[in-house]
């Protein structure tokens, strides 16, 4: 948005934003060359944008999804997108962060508490598999999806993916009580790699069988490498 030619549409955009739940008027910054909207305080709009991005990235991928599509699906003016995210790349990073938080909320607690490590891991991955099954195995894992599509062309997305995978590896390694710290991390890494392979095969076959094999055969064998099951 720039120059006085866009003044009326900007005012209309401000009205649109206020109608979407802003408690206070959206401030405008004016200069000789541009006019911008500033307000990133509405958590509901941020939530809707992230949910919209997640669904579209699953359905179409990042490269085939435009900012306008994200905003339209969230029922938010396109101008609002840039009050929250300075670029589409920054938004992709935020979607990944949200995906990881939701994954932890949904199944992370299953890694804690008592029980044999293999049983806790089986329950943990079963919850994720259930979610994939609800979407007929077509969506896959966003971490793996974006690693294939965007990681090579975006340094910030690549760094976020690395951080998430390292955190994931750390969480899985914490399940084990035997073995050296290095061996626990190595086995946790192998579990992630085997799981992502099962996700890919499930997308191809559109069946839960790869997840069942992972749980029944792969997990016990990998956990056994630590010296406990």
Secondary structure, DSSP 4 states (H G I P E B T S, - for coil): --SGGGHHHHHHHHHHHHHTT-SSPPEEEE-SS-EEEE----HHHHHHHHHHHHHHHHHH-STT--HHHHHHHTT--HHHHHHH-SSHHHHHHHHHHHHHHHHHHHHGGGGSSSS-HHHHHHHHHHHHHHHHHHTTT-S--HHHHHHHHTTTT-HHHHHHHHHHHHHHHHHHHTT--SS-HHHHHHHHHHHHHHHHHHHHHHHHHTSSHHHHHIIIIIHHHHHHTTT--
